Amino acid sequence: MSDGQRALEDVDHYGAPALWSVGSFLLPGVKVHELDVRLHADPCSEDPRLRETHLVVSTDDALDSFLTPDMAEAAGSRLIALGLAMQERARMARQVNAAAG
């Protein structure tokens, strides 16, 4: 096989990423945490779970999370709850700051 050719078992399918990142006022312009979610399927995998379409959640950590659609839906619901809790705490922080003058 030439350098430009790949074996069929090298074919992996990834969807476009959904990305989220957050910085810090202590480190302007720096992405402190990043999260990347993609659809994935590996049709030639020996693991039948990887042959089915699933989601991969990646951070800058070495480990990725491989989620079934049901697992991803549950994780998404927890992320929504986290986002709502973060917004509530932001409102509380504004109120405390306003009261302190």
VEXTOR-503748 format. One record per residue (C-alpha): residue in one letter; x, z, y negated. Coordinates in steps of 0.5 Angstrom, whole numbers, padded with zeros to 4 digits, always signed. Example, Ala and Ser with C-alpha at 12.3 -4.5 7.8 and 13.67 -1.06 7.14 Angstrom:
BEGIN
A+0025+0016+0009S+0027+0014+0002
% end
This chain:
BEGIN
M+0000+0000+0000S+0003-0002-0007D+0004+0003-0013G-0003+0001-0016Q-0007+0001-0010R-0011+0008-0007A-0014+0009-0001L-0021+0010+0000E-0021+0017+0001D-0017+0018-0006V-0024+0016-0009D-0027+0022-0013H-0033+0021-0017Y-0034+0026-0024G-0039+0025-0029A-0038+0026-0036P-0036+0033-0038A-0041+0038-0042L-0036+0042-0046W-0036+0049-0050S-0031+0052-0053V-0030+0058-0058G-0025+0060-0063S-0023+0067-0066F-0022+0069-0074L-0015+0072-0072L-0013+0065-0069P-0016+0060-0074G-0016+0053-0071V-0015+0055-0064K-0020+0054-0058V-0019+0061-0055H-0024+0060-0049E-0026+0053-0046L-0031+0051-0041D-0032+0044-0038V-0038+0043-0033R-0039+0036-0029L-0042+0033-0024H-0038+0031-0018A-0038+0028-0011D-0033+0027-0006P-0036+0022-0001C-0030+0022+0003S-0029+0029+0004E-0029+0032+0010D-0033+0038+0007P-0040+0036+0007R-0042+0040+0001L-0037+0036-0003R-0040+0030-0001E-0046+0032-0004T-0047+0031-0011H-0045+0038-0014L-0043+0041-0021V-0036+0043-0022V-0034+0049-0028S-0027+0049-0030T-0024+0053-0035D-0016+0053-0037D-0015+0058-0030A-0013+0055-0024L-0019+0056-0020D-0026+0052-0021S-0033+0054-0019F-0036+0049-0015L-0044+0050-0015T-0050+0047-0012P-0055+0045-0016D-0059+0052-0015M-0053+0056-0016A-0052+0052-0023E-0059+0053-0025A-0058+0060-0024A-0052+0060-0028G-0055+0056-0033S-0060+0061-0034R-0055+0067-0034L-0051+0063-0040I-0058+0062-0044A-0059+0070-0043L-0052+0071-0046G-0053+0066-0051L-0059+0070-0054A-0055+0077-0053M-0050+0074-0057Q-0054+0071-0063E-0058+0078-0063R-0051+0082-0064A-0049+0077-0069R-0056+0079-0073M-0054+0086-0072A-0047+0085-0074R-0050+0082-0081Q-0054+0088-0082V-0049+0093-0081N-0044+0089-0086A-0050+0088-0091A-0052+0096-0091A-0044+0097-0091G-0044+0093-0098
% end
